[in-house]
């Protein structure tokens, strides 16, 4: 899962949101407790410089993934509390 997250993040940095979403989906499938994977998927669904306008489905999927990330963090505070700023 860690390798998939890293790969997804690299794909985002390379403006390849389509493949990043696929990689993050696989990471989420393998580990439902990976809030960062859900966050990565949500980020990949959002606008970028190359694609500033996203369709409604991307917005909905991104919002759902962001909510899922927050739910995971709330269920596992012992893991994610150290990530708080």
N, C-alpha and C positions, 0 to 999 in steps of 0.2 A: 504494500500500500504506500509506503514511504517513497519507493521508486516511482510509482505511478503519480503520486502528488508532485514530485520533483519534475517529472516529464510534463505533466499538465501545466505547471508553472512556466517551464521553458517554452512550451507552445504558446502560452499567453504572451510572453515577452516577445515572441516572434510573430505576433498578430495572427496566429492560427487558432482562432477561437473555436472553429468547427471541430477540429481534432482534439483540442483541449477539453471540450465538453465530453467527448467520447471517453477520453482517458479518465477524467474525474468521475464519470458515471461508473466506470469499471472499478475504480478505487472505492466508491461508495458501496457498490454491490458487494465487494469483498469485506468491507468494514463499515458497518452502519454507525460506528462510534467515532468516525473521523470527521470532526467538525470542520477541519481545514479543507478536507476534500469537498464538502458541501459548499464552503465559502468559495473555493476555486471554481466550482461549477457555476455558482451565482455570478462570480466575476466574469467568467467566460460568456455568460449570457448578456452582459451589459454592453453599452456602447463603447466604441474605440475610435481613435482618430481615423482609421480606415473604414469603419462601419459605424458612423455616428447615429444612424437610425436603425433600430431593431424592431422586429415585428412583435405583435402582442404575445405570441406564444413564448418567445424568448424572455420577455418581461415577466410573464407569469411563472415560467420555469425558474428563472433567477430569483424571484421573490420567494417562491416555495423553498428553494434550496437554502436561501439565507435564513428563513424561519427554521428549517430543519437544523441548520448549524447552531442556531441559538438554543434550540431544544436540547441538542446533544450536550452543549456546554452547560446548560442548567442541570441536566441529569448527572453530569460527571464533573462537578466543580473541583474535585481534588486534582483533576488532571489539568483543567483549563484555567484555574485561578492564577497560575503563574504567568499566563499570557496577557493578563489585564494590564493596561497602561496606568 
